[in-house]
């Protein structure tokens, strides 16, 4: 996994849940997606489309949710009590100035995420956001939350 410094002040935002954080960049390695920081969202550079050509495929973004009372970007998008997404279908997401509308979310066991074809499908104008899915208590997350969205014209 490699992280890259934020070069342009890009942001990742989901206004309906109050999320607005810096957007960094990273590379995944060996099917493992581990964001390098706890306060930013990260565009995964070596999978899917680039931010300057989102119509060529899926843009992938990953972020951490923090246990034990901490708050990372992922904490904004999960309802820990229900172990589900707080982001409703139709909510708007902005990624480096690109605008998307949420189409759904799904919980996937962490061990199954690397092989989940529906997640990694490279579909034009699609956004996939991945974070750990925290559950009540301070248990280590066993699932990921995957939010999908479609780019708006």
N, CA, C and O atoms as a GROMACS GRO file, in nm:
protein
  612
    1UNK      N    1   0.085  -0.117   0.000
    1UNK     CA    2   0.000   0.000   0.000
    1UNK      C    3   0.089   0.123   0.000
    1UNK      O    4   0.185   0.132   0.077
    2UNK      N    5   0.058   0.217  -0.086
    2UNK     CA    6   0.131   0.343  -0.092
    2UNK      C    7   0.033   0.458  -0.080
    2UNK      O    8  -0.076   0.455  -0.138
    3UNK      N    9   0.072   0.559  -0.003
    3UNK     CA   10  -0.008   0.680   0.009
    3UNK      C   11   0.059   0.792  -0.068
    3UNK      O   12   0.182   0.792  -0.084
    4UNK      N   13  -0.020   0.885  -0.116
    4UNK     CA   14   0.031   0.998  -0.192
    4UNK      C   15  -0.019   1.126  -0.128
    4UNK      O   16  -0.135   1.132  -0.087
    5UNK      N   17   0.065   1.227  -0.118
    5UNK     CA   18   0.021   1.351  -0.053
    5UNK      C   19  -0.092   1.419  -0.130
    5UNK      O   20  -0.101   1.409  -0.253
    6UNK      N   21  -0.176   1.487  -0.055
    6UNK     CA   22  -0.283   1.566  -0.115
    6UNK      C   23  -0.218   1.680  -0.194
    6UNK      O   24  -0.141   1.758  -0.138
    7UNK      N   25  -0.249   1.689  -0.322
    7UNK     CA   26  -0.181   1.786  -0.406
    7UNK      C   27  -0.267   1.904  -0.446
    7UNK      O   28  -0.215   2.005  -0.492
    8UNK      N   29  -0.398   1.893  -0.430
    8UNK     CA   30  -0.478   2.002  -0.485
    8UNK      C   31  -0.588   2.051  -0.395
    8UNK      O   32  -0.674   2.126  -0.440
    9UNK      N   33  -0.589   2.013  -0.270
    9UNK     CA   34  -0.697   2.055  -0.182
    9UNK      C   35  -0.830   1.990  -0.214
    9UNK      O   36  -0.935   2.045  -0.180
   10UNK      N   37  -0.827   1.872  -0.278
   10UNK     CA   38  -0.952   1.803  -0.312
   10UNK      C   39  -1.025   1.761  -0.185
   10UNK      O   40  -0.964   1.738  -0.081
   11UNK      N   41  -1.159   1.750  -0.196
   11UNK     CA   42  -1.244   1.717  -0.082
   11UNK      C   43  -1.335   1.600  -0.118
   11UNK      O   44  -1.364   1.574  -0.235
   12UNK      N   45  -1.380   1.532  -0.013
   12UNK     CA   46  -1.481   1.427  -0.022
   12UNK      C   47  -1.592   1.469   0.072
   12UNK      O   48  -1.567   1.495   0.190
   13UNK      N   49  -1.716   1.477   0.022
   13UNK     CA   50  -1.825   1.527   0.106
   13UNK      C   51  -1.954   1.451   0.081
   13UNK      O   52  -1.988   1.415  -0.032
   14UNK      N   53  -2.026   1.426   0.190
   14UNK     CA   54  -2.164   1.377   0.186
   14UNK      C   55  -2.243   1.469   0.278
   14UNK      O   56  -2.255   1.442   0.398
   15UNK      N   57  -2.298   1.577   0.224
   15UNK     CA   58  -2.364   1.678   0.307
   15UNK      C   59  -2.477   1.624   0.395
   15UNK      O   60  -2.496   1.675   0.506
   16UNK      N   61  -2.551   1.524   0.349
   16UNK     CA   62  -2.666   1.475   0.426
   16UNK      C   63  -2.627   1.416   0.560
   16UNK      O   64  -2.711   1.406   0.649
   17UNK      N   65  -2.500   1.377   0.577
   17UNK     CA   66  -2.454   1.323   0.706
   17UNK      C   67  -2.347   1.412   0.769
   17UNK      O   68  -2.286   1.373   0.868
   18UNK      N   69  -2.324   1.530   0.712
   18UNK     CA   70  -2.229   1.624   0.770
   18UNK      C   71  -2.083   1.591   0.746
   18UNK      O   72  -1.996   1.639   0.819
   19UNK      N   73  -2.054   1.511   0.646
   19UNK     CA   74  -1.916   1.470   0.618
   19UNK      C   75  -1.854   1.560   0.512
   19UNK      O   76  -1.911   1.579   0.404
   20UNK      N   77  -1.737   1.616   0.542
   20UNK     CA   78  -1.659   1.696   0.447
   20UNK      C   79  -1.514   1.689   0.493
   20UNK      O   80  -1.476   1.756   0.589
   21UNK      N   81  -1.433   1.609   0.424
   21UNK     CA   82  -1.294   1.584   0.464
   21UNK      C   83  -1.201   1.595   0.344
   21UNK      O   84  -1.245   1.590   0.229
   22UNK      N   85  -1.070   1.609   0.370
   22UNK     CA   86  -0.974   1.607   0.260
   22UNK      C   87  -0.979   1.473   0.186
   22UNK      O   88  -1.009   1.369   0.245
   23UNK      N   89  -0.947   1.479   0.057
   23UNK     CA   90  -0.938   1.358  -0.024
   23UNK      C   91  -0.792   1.337  -0.060
   23UNK      O   92  -0.732   1.415  -0.135
   24UNK      N   93  -0.734   1.230  -0.006
   24UNK     CA   94  -0.598   1.192  -0.041
   24UNK      C   95  -0.603   1.085  -0.148
   24UNK      O   96  -0.708   1.057  -0.205
   25UNK      N   97  -0.488   1.024  -0.176
   25UNK     CA   98  -0.480   0.918  -0.275
   25UNK      C   99  -0.394   0.806  -0.220
   25UNK      O  100  -0.301   0.830  -0.143
   26UNK      N  101  -0.425   0.684  -0.261
   26UNK     CA  102  -0.350   0.568  -0.217
   26UNK      C  103  -0.355   0.462  -0.325
   26UNK      O  104  -0.438   0.467  -0.416
   27UNK      N  105  -0.266   0.366  -0.315
   27UNK     CA  106  -0.271   0.245  -0.396
   27UNK      C  107  -0.304   0.129  -0.305
   27UNK      O  108  -0.253   0.121  -0.194
   28UNK      N  109  -0.390   0.038  -0.350
   28UNK     CA  110  -0.413  -0.086  -0.279
   28UNK      C  111  -0.301  -0.183  -0.314
   28UNK      O  112  -0.232  -0.164  -0.414
   29UNK      N  113  -0.284  -0.286  -0.232
   29UNK     CA  114  -0.178  -0.384  -0.259
   29UNK      C  115  -0.230  -0.523  -0.228
   29UNK      O  116  -0.276  -0.550  -0.118
   30UNK      N  117  -0.221  -0.612  -0.326
   30UNK     CA  118  -0.260  -0.751  -0.305
   30UNK      C  119  -0.404  -0.767  -0.262
   30UNK      O  120  -0.435  -0.857  -0.183
   31UNK      N  121  -0.493  -0.683  -0.312
   31UNK     CA  122  -0.633  -0.693  -0.276
   31UNK      C  123  -0.667  -0.633  -0.141
   31UNK      O  124  -0.781  -0.640  -0.097
   32UNK      N  125  -0.567  -0.574  -0.075
   32UNK     CA  126  -0.588  -0.514   0.057
   32UNK      C  127  -0.601  -0.363   0.041
   32UNK      O  128  -0.517  -0.298  -0.022
   33UNK      N  129  -0.707  -0.308   0.098
   33UNK     CA  130  -0.732  -0.164   0.094
   33UNK      C  131  -0.726  -0.114   0.238
   33UNK      O  132  -0.819  -0.136   0.316
   34UNK      N  133  -0.616  -0.047   0.274
   34UNK     CA  134  -0.599   0.006   0.409
   34UNK      C  135  -0.566   0.154   0.399
   34UNK      O  136  -0.452   0.190   0.372
   35UNK      N  137  -0.664   0.241   0.422
   35UNK     CA  138  -0.636   0.384   0.414
   35UNK      C  139  -0.521   0.422   0.510
   35UNK      O  140  -0.516   0.372   0.622
   36UNK      N  141  -0.430   0.509   0.466
   36UNK     CA  142  -0.312   0.541   0.546
   36UNK      C  143  -0.336   0.639   0.660
   36UNK      O  144  -0.246   0.660   0.742
   37UNK      N  145  -0.452   0.700   0.668
   37UNK     CA  146  -0.480   0.796   0.774
   37UNK      C  147  -0.622   0.783   0.824
   37UNK      O  148  -0.705   0.715   0.764
   38UNK      N  149  -0.649   0.849   0.938
   38UNK     CA  150  -0.779   0.837   1.003
   38UNK      C  151  -0.870   0.958   0.983
   38UNK      O  152  -0.984   0.958   1.028
   39UNK      N  153  -0.820   1.062   0.916
   39UNK     CA  154  -0.898   1.185   0.907
   39UNK      C  155  -0.936   1.225   0.765
   39UNK      O  156  -1.003   1.326   0.745
   40UNK      N  157  -0.894   1.148   0.666
   40UNK     CA  158  -0.923   1.177   0.526
   40UNK      C  159  -0.991   1.059   0.460
   40UNK      O  160  -0.987   0.947   0.511
   41UNK      N  161  -1.052   1.085   0.346
   41UNK     CA  162  -1.096   0.979   0.255
   41UNK      C  163  -0.986   0.964   0.150
   41UNK      O  164  -0.911   1.059   0.125
   42UNK      N  165  -0.975   0.844   0.089
   42UNK     CA  166  -0.866   0.818  -0.004
   42UNK      C  167  -0.919   0.758  -0.134
   42UNK      O  168  -0.984   0.654  -0.134
   43UNK      N  169  -0.888   0.826  -0.244
   43UNK     CA  170  -0.914   0.772  -0.377
   43UNK      C  171  -0.812   0.662  -0.401
   43UNK      O  172  -0.693   0.682  -0.380
   44UNK      N  173  -0.859   0.544  -0.445
   44UNK     CA  174  -0.772   0.430  -0.472
   44UNK      C  175  -0.726   0.441  -0.617
   44UNK      O  176  -0.802   0.412  -0.709
   45UNK      N  177  -0.602   0.483  -0.636
   45UNK     CA  178  -0.550   0.520  -0.768
   45UNK      C  179  -0.532   0.403  -0.863
   45UNK      O  180  -0.550   0.419  -0.984
   46UNK      N  181  -0.497   0.287  -0.810
   46UNK     CA  182  -0.460   0.176  -0.899
   46UNK      C  183  -0.575   0.079  -0.926
   46UNK      O  184  -0.551  -0.034  -0.970
   47UNK      N  185  -0.697   0.121  -0.900
   47UNK     CA  186  -0.816   0.040  -0.928
   47UNK      C  187  -0.920   0.132  -0.991
   47UNK      O  188  -0.944   0.242  -0.941
   48UNK      N  189  -0.981   0.090  -1.100
   48UNK     CA  190  -1.090   0.167  -1.159
   48UNK      C  191  -1.045   0.291  -1.235
   48UNK      O  192  -0.935   0.295  -1.291
   49UNK      N  193  -1.133   0.391  -1.234
   49UNK     CA  194  -1.114   0.512  -1.314
   49UNK      C  195  -1.034   0.618  -1.240
   49UNK      O  196  -1.021   0.614  -1.117
   50UNK      N  197  -0.980   0.711  -1.316
   50UNK     CA  198  -0.912   0.826  -1.258
   50UNK      C  199  -1.013   0.936  -1.232
   50UNK      O  200  -1.123   0.936  -1.288
   51UNK      N  201  -0.976   1.030  -1.147
   51UNK     CA  202  -1.066   1.141  -1.115
   51UNK      C  203  -1.084   1.236  -1.233
   51UNK      O  204  -1.184   1.307  -1.239
   52UNK      N  205  -0.989   1.238  -1.325
   52UNK     CA  206  -1.005   1.324  -1.442
   52UNK      C  207  -1.077   1.255  -1.557
   52UNK      O  208  -1.103   1.318  -1.660
   53UNK      N  209  -1.109   1.127  -1.543
   53UNK     CA  210  -1.184   1.054  -1.646
   53UNK      C  211  -1.282   0.955  -1.581
   53UNK      O  212  -1.273   0.835  -1.607
   54UNK      N  213  -1.374   1.004  -1.497
   54UNK     CA  214  -1.464   0.913  -1.425
   54UNK      C  215  -1.561   0.838  -1.515
   54UNK      O  216  -1.617   0.736  -1.474
   55UNK      N  217  -1.581   0.885  -1.636
   55UNK     CA  218  -1.669   0.816  -1.730
   55UNK      C  219  -1.609   0.689  -1.786
   55UNK      O  220  -1.678   0.612  -1.854
   56UNK      N  221  -1.483   0.665  -1.759
   56UNK     CA  222  -1.416   0.544  -1.809
   56UNK      C  223  -1.431   0.424  -1.716
   56UNK      O  224  -1.392   0.314  -1.753
   57UNK      N  225  -1.487   0.444  -1.597
   57UNK     CA  226  -1.502   0.332  -1.505
   57UNK      C  227  -1.547   0.379  -1.368
   57UNK      O  228  -1.597   0.490  -1.352
   58UNK      N  229  -1.528   0.292  -1.270
   58UNK     CA  230  -1.567   0.319  -1.132
   58UNK      C  231  -1.457   0.393  -1.059
   58UNK      O  232  -1.339   0.358  -1.071
   59UNK      N  233  -1.493   0.495  -0.983
   59UNK     CA  234  -1.402   0.563  -0.892
   59UNK      C  235  -1.420   0.496  -0.756
   59UNK      O  236  -1.532   0.484  -0.706
   60UNK      N  237  -1.309   0.453  -0.695
   60UNK     CA  238  -1.313   0.386  -0.565
   60UNK      C  239  -1.253   0.477  -0.458
   60UNK      O  240  -1.147   0.536  -0.478
   61UNK      N  241  -1.322   0.487  -0.344
   61UNK     CA  242  -1.277   0.568  -0.231
   61UNK      C  243  -1.288   0.483  -0.105
   61UNK      O  244  -1.386   0.411  -0.086
   62UNK      N  245  -1.186   0.491  -0.019
   62UNK     CA  246  -1.187   0.417   0.108
   62UNK      C  247  -1.159   0.514   0.222
   62UNK      O  248  -1.092   0.615   0.205
   63UNK      N  249  -1.211   0.480   0.338
   63UNK     CA  250  -1.190   0.562   0.458
   63UNK      C  251  -1.206   0.475   0.582
   63UNK      O  252  -1.270   0.369   0.577
   64UNK      N  253  -1.149   0.521   0.691
   64UNK     CA  254  -1.160   0.449   0.818
   64UNK      C  255  -1.279   0.499   0.899
   64UNK      O  256  -1.315   0.616   0.894
   65UNK      N  257  -1.338   0.407   0.974
   65UNK     CA  258  -1.425   0.438   1.086
   65UNK      C  259  -1.343   0.402   1.210
   65UNK      O  260  -1.270   0.304   1.209
   66UNK      N  261  -1.356   0.480   1.317
   66UNK     CA  262  -1.271   0.464   1.434
   66UNK      C  263  -1.353   0.413   1.552
   66UNK      O  264  -1.461   0.464   1.580
   67UNK      N  265  -1.300   0.312   1.621
   67UNK     CA  266  -1.367   0.254   1.738
   67UNK      C  267  -1.332   0.334   1.864
   67UNK      O  268  -1.245   0.421   1.862
   68UNK      N  269  -1.401   0.303   1.972
   68UNK     CA  270  -1.366   0.353   2.104
   68UNK      C  271  -1.389   0.501   2.125
   68UNK      O  272  -1.318   0.564   2.203
   69UNK      N  273  -1.487   0.558   2.059
   69UNK     CA  274  -1.519   0.698   2.079
   69UNK      C  275  -1.447   0.793   1.986
   69UNK      O  276  -1.476   0.913   1.985
   70UNK      N  277  -1.354   0.743   1.906
   70UNK     CA  278  -1.288   0.826   1.806
   70UNK      C  279  -1.382   0.852   1.690
   70UNK      O  280  -1.485   0.787   1.676
   71UNK      N  281  -1.344   0.947   1.606
   71UNK     CA  282  -1.428   0.978   1.490
   71UNK      C  283  -1.339   0.989   1.366
   71UNK      O  284  -1.251   1.075   1.358
   72UNK      N  285  -1.365   0.902   1.271
   72UNK     CA  286  -1.302   0.910   1.140
   72UNK      C  287  -1.410   0.936   1.037
   72UNK      O  288  -1.528   0.936   1.072
   73UNK      N  289  -1.374   0.957   0.913
   73UNK     CA  290  -1.476   0.983   0.810
   73UNK      C  291  -1.582   0.874   0.802
   73UNK      O  292  -1.700   0.903   0.782
   74UNK      N  293  -1.541   0.749   0.818
   74UNK     CA  294  -1.636   0.638   0.810
   74UNK      C  295  -1.743   0.642   0.917
   74UNK      O  296  -1.854   0.591   0.896
   75UNK      N  297  -1.712   0.701   1.033
   75UNK     CA  298  -1.812   0.710   1.140
   75UNK      C  299  -1.934   0.792   1.098
   75UNK      O  300  -2.044   0.768   1.148
   76UNK      N  301  -1.915   0.886   1.009
   76UNK     CA  302  -2.026   0.969   0.962
   76UNK      C  303  -2.126   0.890   0.878
   76UNK      O  304  -2.245   0.924   0.875
   77UNK      N  305  -2.080   0.787   0.810
   77UNK     CA  306  -2.168   0.717   0.715
   77UNK      C  307  -2.232   0.592   0.772
   77UNK      O  308  -2.318   0.532   0.707
   78UNK      N  309  -2.193   0.551   0.893
   78UNK     CA  310  -2.250   0.429   0.951
   78UNK      C  311  -2.341   0.461   1.068
   78UNK      O  312  -2.317   0.556   1.144
   79UNK      N  313  -2.444   0.381   1.082
   79UNK     CA  314  -2.530   0.382   1.199
   79UNK      C  315  -2.485   0.262   1.281
   79UNK      O  316  -2.526   0.149   1.256
   80UNK      N  317  -2.401   0.289   1.380
   80UNK     CA  318  -2.339   0.181   1.457
   80UNK      C  319  -2.443   0.095   1.528
   80UNK      O  320  -2.426  -0.027   1.538
   81UNK      N  321  -2.550   0.156   1.576
   81UNK     CA  322  -2.654   0.081   1.647
   81UNK      C  323  -2.726  -0.020   1.560
   81UNK      O  324  -2.767  -0.125   1.607
   82UNK      N  325  -2.741   0.013   1.432
   82UNK     CA  326  -2.807  -0.078   1.337
   82UNK      C  327  -2.708  -0.157   1.253
   82UNK      O  328  -2.746  -0.248   1.180
   83UNK      N  329  -2.580  -0.122   1.264
   83UNK     CA  330  -2.476  -0.182   1.179
   83UNK      C  331  -2.516  -0.172   1.032
   83UNK      O  332  -2.519  -0.271   0.959
   84UNK      N  333  -2.546  -0.048   0.990
   84UNK     CA  334  -2.592  -0.022   0.854
   84UNK      C  335  -2.552   0.119   0.812
   84UNK      O  336  -2.496   0.195   0.892
   85UNK      N  337  -2.580   0.153   0.689
   85UNK     CA  338  -2.549   0.285   0.637
   85UNK      C  339  -2.645   0.391   0.690
   85UNK      O  340  -2.764   0.366   0.706
   86UNK      N  341  -2.591   0.510   0.718
   86UNK     CA  342  -2.673   0.628   0.751
   86UNK      C  343  -2.704   0.710   0.627
   86UNK      O  344  -2.787   0.801   0.631
   87UNK      N  345  -2.638   0.677   0.517
   87UNK     CA  346  -2.652   0.756   0.395
   87UNK      C  347  -2.770   0.703   0.314
   87UNK      O  348  -2.766   0.589   0.268
   88UNK      N  349  -2.874   0.783   0.296
   88UNK     CA  350  -2.992   0.734   0.224
   88UNK      C  351  -2.970   0.732   0.072
   88UNK      O  352  -2.889   0.806   0.018
   89UNK      N  353  -3.044   0.644   0.006
   89UNK     CA  354  -3.046   0.646  -0.141
   89UNK      C  355  -3.089   0.785  -0.185
   89UNK      O  356  -3.179   0.846  -0.126
   90UNK      N  357  -3.025   0.835  -0.289
   90UNK     CA  358  -3.055   0.968  -0.340
   90UNK      C  359  -2.968   1.077  -0.281
   90UNK      O  360  -2.968   1.189  -0.332
   91UNK      N  361  -2.894   1.047  -0.174
   91UNK     CA  362  -2.805   1.147  -0.115
   91UNK      C  363  -2.694   1.183  -0.214
   91UNK      O  364  -2.653   1.101  -0.295
   92UNK      N  365  -2.648   1.306  -0.205
   92UNK     CA  366  -2.542   1.352  -0.294
   92UNK      C  367  -2.405   1.330  -0.230
   92UNK      O  368  -2.388   1.346  -0.109
   93UNK      N  369  -2.308   1.293  -0.313
   93UNK     CA  370  -2.169   1.275  -0.272
   93UNK      C  371  -2.083   1.356  -0.368
   93UNK      O  372  -2.103   1.352  -0.490
   94UNK      N  373  -1.986   1.429  -0.314
   94UNK     CA  374  -1.892   1.504  -0.398
   94UNK      C  375  -1.752   1.448  -0.377
   94UNK      O  376  -1.706   1.435  -0.264
   95UNK      N  377  -1.686   1.415  -0.487
   95UNK     CA  378  -1.550   1.361  -0.485
   95UNK      C  379  -1.466   1.449  -0.577
   95UNK      O  380  -1.479   1.440  -0.699
   96UNK      N  381  -1.380   1.532  -0.519
   96UNK     CA  382  -1.292   1.619  -0.599
   96UNK      C  383  -1.370   1.696  -0.706
   96UNK      O  384  -1.326   1.708  -0.820
   97UNK      N  385  -1.486   1.749  -0.668
   97UNK     CA  386  -1.567   1.828  -0.760
   97UNK      C  387  -1.661   1.748  -0.849
   97UNK      O  388  -1.741   1.806  -0.922
   98UNK      N  389  -1.653   1.615  -0.844
   98UNK     CA  390  -1.745   1.529  -0.919
   98UNK      C  391  -1.867   1.503  -0.832
   98UNK      O  392  -1.854   1.481  -0.712
   99UNK      N  393  -1.986   1.504  -0.891
   99UNK     CA  394  -2.109   1.489  -0.814
   99UNK      C  395  -2.176   1.356  -0.846
   99UNK      O  396  -2.195   1.320  -0.962
  100UNK      N  397  -2.210   1.284  -0.740
  100UNK     CA  398  -2.272   1.152  -0.751
  100UNK      C  399  -2.399   1.147  -0.668
  100UNK      O  400  -2.415   1.223  -0.572
  101UNK      N  401  -2.491   1.057  -0.707
  101UNK     CA  402  -2.613   1.031  -0.630
  101UNK      C  403  -2.609   0.887  -0.582
  101UNK      O  404  -2.587   0.795  -0.660
  102UNK      N  405  -2.630   0.868  -0.450
  102UNK     CA  406  -2.623   0.734  -0.390
  102UNK      C  407  -2.735   0.646  -0.445
  102UNK      O  408  -2.851   0.686  -0.451
  103UNK      N  409  -2.696   0.524  -0.484
  103UNK     CA  410  -2.791   0.426  -0.538
  103UNK      C  411  -2.816   0.310  -0.443
  103UNK      O  412  -2.912   0.236  -0.461
  104UNK      N  413  -2.732   0.294  -0.341
  104UNK     CA  414  -2.753   0.186  -0.246
  104UNK      C  415  -2.632   0.162  -0.158
  104UNK      O  416  -2.529   0.229  -0.170
  105UNK      N  417  -2.646   0.064  -0.070
  105UNK     CA  418  -2.536   0.023   0.016
  105UNK      C  419  -2.554  -0.124   0.052
  105UNK      O  420  -2.664  -0.178   0.046
  106UNK      N  421  -2.443  -0.186   0.087
  106UNK     CA  422  -2.445  -0.327   0.123
  106UNK      C  423  -2.336  -0.354   0.225
  106UNK      O  424  -2.230  -0.290   0.223
  107UNK      N  425  -2.362  -0.447   0.316
  107UNK     CA  426  -2.262  -0.491   0.412
  107UNK      C  427  -2.199  -0.619   0.358
  107UNK      O  428  -2.269  -0.710   0.316
  108UNK      N  429  -2.066  -0.624   0.360
  108UNK     CA  430  -1.994  -0.740   0.308
  108UNK      C  431  -1.891  -0.784   0.411
  108UNK      O  432  -1.814  -0.701   0.459
  109UNK      N  433  -1.887  -0.914   0.447
  109UNK     CA  434  -1.784  -0.961   0.538
  109UNK      C  435  -1.645  -0.925   0.485
  109UNK      O  436  -1.618  -0.940   0.366
  110UNK      N  437  -1.558  -0.878   0.573
  110UNK     CA  438  -1.425  -0.830   0.531
  110UNK      C  439  -1.350  -0.932   0.447
  110UNK      O  440  -1.288  -0.896   0.347
  111UNK      N  441  -1.355  -1.056   0.486
  111UNK     CA  442  -1.282  -1.159   0.412
  111UNK      C  443  -1.336  -1.183   0.272
  111UNK      O  444  -1.265  -1.237   0.187
  112UNK      N  445  -1.461  -1.143   0.247
  112UNK     CA  446  -1.521  -1.164   0.116
  112UNK      C  447  -1.508  -1.043   0.023
  112UNK      O  448  -1.534  -1.053  -0.096
  113UNK      N  449  -1.466  -0.929   0.078
  113UNK     CA  450  -1.458  -0.807  -0.003
  113UNK      C  451  -1.364  -0.820  -0.123
  113UNK      O  452  -1.403  -0.779  -0.232
  114UNK      N  453  -1.243  -0.876  -0.109
  114UNK     CA  454  -1.154  -0.882  -0.225
  114UNK      C  455  -1.212  -0.957  -0.345
  114UNK      O  456  -1.177  -0.928  -0.459
  115UNK      N  457  -1.300  -1.054  -0.321
  115UNK     CA  458  -1.356  -1.135  -0.430
  115UNK      C  459  -1.497  -1.092  -0.470
  115UNK      O  460  -1.559  -1.156  -0.555
  116UNK      N  461  -1.548  -0.985  -0.412
  116UNK     CA  462  -1.686  -0.941  -0.439
  116UNK      C  463  -1.692  -0.872  -0.576
  116UNK      O  464  -1.665  -0.752  -0.587
  117UNK      N  465  -1.727  -0.947  -0.678
  117UNK     CA  466  -1.726  -0.896  -0.815
  117UNK      C  467  -1.816  -0.774  -0.834
  117UNK      O  468  -1.781  -0.682  -0.910
  118UNK      N  469  -1.929  -0.772  -0.766
  118UNK     CA  470  -2.019  -0.658  -0.784
  118UNK      C  471  -1.957  -0.529  -0.730
  118UNK      O  472  -1.985  -0.421  -0.782
  119UNK      N  473  -1.873  -0.540  -0.628
  119UNK     CA  474  -1.805  -0.422  -0.575
  119UNK      C  475  -1.701  -0.372  -0.673
  119UNK      O  476  -1.695  -0.252  -0.702
  120UNK      N  477  -1.618  -0.462  -0.725
  120UNK     CA  478  -1.502  -0.424  -0.805
  120UNK      C  479  -1.532  -0.411  -0.954
  120UNK      O  480  -1.441  -0.385  -1.033
  121UNK      N  481  -1.657  -0.429  -0.995
  121UNK     CA  482  -1.693  -0.410  -1.136
  121UNK      C  483  -1.656  -0.268  -1.178
  121UNK      O  484  -1.687  -0.171  -1.109
  122UNK      N  485  -1.591  -0.257  -1.292
  122UNK     CA  486  -1.546  -0.127  -1.340
  122UNK      C  487  -1.651  -0.070  -1.435
  122UNK      O  488  -1.643  -0.087  -1.557
  123UNK      N  489  -1.748  -0.001  -1.377
  123UNK     CA  490  -1.865   0.050  -1.449
  123UNK      C  491  -1.851   0.201  -1.470
  123UNK      O  492  -1.828   0.273  -1.373
  124UNK      N  493  -1.866   0.250  -1.591
  124UNK     CA  494  -1.853   0.394  -1.615
  124UNK      C  495  -1.946   0.477  -1.526
  124UNK      O  496  -2.062   0.442  -1.503
  125UNK      N  497  -1.891   0.588  -1.476
  125UNK     CA  498  -1.965   0.687  -1.398
  125UNK      C  499  -2.018   0.634  -1.265
  125UNK      O  500  -2.116   0.686  -1.212
  126UNK      N  501  -1.955   0.532  -1.210
  126UNK     CA  502  -1.997   0.476  -1.081
  126UNK      C  503  -1.896   0.513  -0.974
  126UNK      O  504  -1.777   0.527  -1.002
  127UNK      N  505  -1.943   0.528  -0.852
  127UNK     CA  506  -1.860   0.552  -0.734
  127UNK      C  507  -1.884   0.440  -0.635
  127UNK      O  508  -1.998   0.401  -0.612
  128UNK      N  509  -1.777   0.390  -0.576
  128UNK     CA  510  -1.785   0.292  -0.467
  128UNK      C  511  -1.708   0.349  -0.349
  128UNK      O  512  -1.591   0.385  -0.362
  129UNK      N  513  -1.773   0.357  -0.233
  129UNK     CA  514  -1.712   0.406  -0.110
  129UNK      C  515  -1.708   0.289  -0.012
  129UNK      O  516  -1.810   0.224   0.012
  130UNK      N  517  -1.590   0.263   0.045
  130UNK     CA  518  -1.570   0.148   0.134
  130UNK      C  519  -1.521   0.197   0.269
  130UNK      O  520  -1.430   0.279   0.277
  131UNK      N  521  -1.583   0.146   0.377
  131UNK     CA  522  -1.536   0.173   0.512
  131UNK      C  523  -1.564   0.052   0.599
  131UNK      O  524  -1.642  -0.035   0.562
  132UNK      N  525  -1.499   0.046   0.715
  132UNK     CA  526  -1.529  -0.059   0.813
  132UNK      C  527  -1.668  -0.033   0.869
  132UNK      O  528  -1.708   0.081   0.887
  133UNK      N  529  -1.740  -0.140   0.897
  133UNK     CA  530  -1.874  -0.128   0.955
  133UNK      C  531  -1.864  -0.159   1.103
  133UNK      O  532  -1.853  -0.275   1.143
  134UNK      N  533  -1.868  -0.055   1.185
  134UNK     CA  534  -1.863  -0.074   1.329
  134UNK      C  535  -1.998  -0.121   1.380
  134UNK      O  536  -2.103  -0.090   1.322
  135UNK      N  537  -1.994  -0.198   1.487
  135UNK     CA  538  -2.115  -0.248   1.552
  135UNK      C  539  -2.116  -0.200   1.696
  135UNK      O  540  -2.013  -0.152   1.744
  136UNK      N  541  -2.228  -0.211   1.767
  136UNK     CA  542  -2.232  -0.165   1.906
  136UNK      C  543  -2.121  -0.228   1.989
  136UNK      O  544  -2.089  -0.346   1.972
  137UNK      N  545  -2.063  -0.149   2.078
  137UNK     CA  546  -1.952  -0.196   2.160
  137UNK      C  547  -1.820  -0.169   2.089
  137UNK      O  548  -1.817  -0.107   1.983
  138UNK      N  549  -1.714  -0.215   2.149
  138UNK     CA  550  -1.580  -0.194   2.092
  138UNK      C  551  -1.527  -0.320   2.028
  138UNK      O  552  -1.409  -0.353   2.042
  139UNK      N  553  -1.613  -0.392   1.957
  139UNK     CA  554  -1.570  -0.513   1.890
  139UNK      C  555  -1.496  -0.477   1.761
  139UNK      O  556  -1.531  -0.380   1.694
  140UNK      N  557  -1.396  -0.556   1.728
  140UNK     CA  558  -1.324  -0.537   1.602
  140UNK      C  559  -1.422  -0.557   1.486
  140UNK      O  560  -1.495  -0.656   1.485
  141UNK      N  561  -1.424  -0.466   1.389
  141UNK     CA  562  -1.517  -0.481   1.276
  141UNK      C  563  -1.491  -0.610   1.198
  141UNK      O  564  -1.376  -0.647   1.173
  142UNK      N  565  -1.598  -0.677   1.161
  142UNK     CA  566  -1.586  -0.799   1.080
  142UNK      C  567  -1.645  -0.779   0.941
  142UNK      O  568  -1.630  -0.865   0.854
  143UNK      N  569  -1.713  -0.667   0.920
  143UNK     CA  570  -1.775  -0.638   0.791
  143UNK      C  571  -1.728  -0.502   0.739
  143UNK      O  572  -1.679  -0.418   0.814
  144UNK      N  573  -1.745  -0.485   0.610
  144UNK     CA  574  -1.725  -0.355   0.546
  144UNK      C  575  -1.860  -0.304   0.498
  144UNK      O  576  -1.948  -0.382   0.462
  145UNK      N  577  -1.876  -0.173   0.499
  145UNK     CA  578  -1.991  -0.109   0.438
  145UNK      C  579  -1.947  -0.057   0.302
  145UNK      O  580  -1.845   0.010   0.291
  146UNK      N  581  -2.024  -0.090   0.200
  146UNK     CA  582  -1.996  -0.044   0.064
  146UNK      C  583  -2.115   0.040   0.017
  146UNK      O  584  -2.228  -0.009   0.011
  147UNK      N  585  -2.088   0.165  -0.015
  147UNK     CA  586  -2.191   0.256  -0.066
  147UNK      C  587  -2.164   0.278  -0.214
  147UNK      O  588  -2.051   0.303  -0.254
  148UNK      N  589  -2.269   0.267  -0.295
  148UNK     CA  590  -2.254   0.288  -0.439
  148UNK      C  591  -2.332   0.412  -0.482
  148UNK      O  592  -2.433   0.449  -0.421
  149UNK      N  593  -2.282   0.476  -0.587
  149UNK     CA  594  -2.346   0.597  -0.638
  149UNK      C  595  -2.318   0.609  -0.788
  149UNK      O  596  -2.226   0.546  -0.841
  150UNK      N  597  -2.399   0.690  -0.854
  150UNK     CA  598  -2.386   0.715  -0.998
  150UNK      C  599  -2.358   0.863  -1.020
  150UNK      O  600  -2.419   0.949  -0.955
  151UNK      N  601  -2.266   0.893  -1.111
  151UNK     CA  602  -2.228   1.032  -1.138
  151UNK      C  603  -2.343   1.108  -1.202
  151UNK      O  604  -2.412   1.057  -1.290
  152UNK      N  605  -2.359   1.230  -1.156
  152UNK     CA  606  -2.462   1.319  -1.208
  152UNK      C  607  -2.401   1.404  -1.320
  152UNK      O  608  -2.283   1.439  -1.313
  153UNK      N  609  -2.480   1.439  -1.421
  153UNK     CA  610  -2.426   1.522  -1.531
  153UNK      C  611  -2.392   1.662  -1.485
  153UNK      O  612  -2.346   1.744  -1.564
   0.00000   0.00000   0.00000
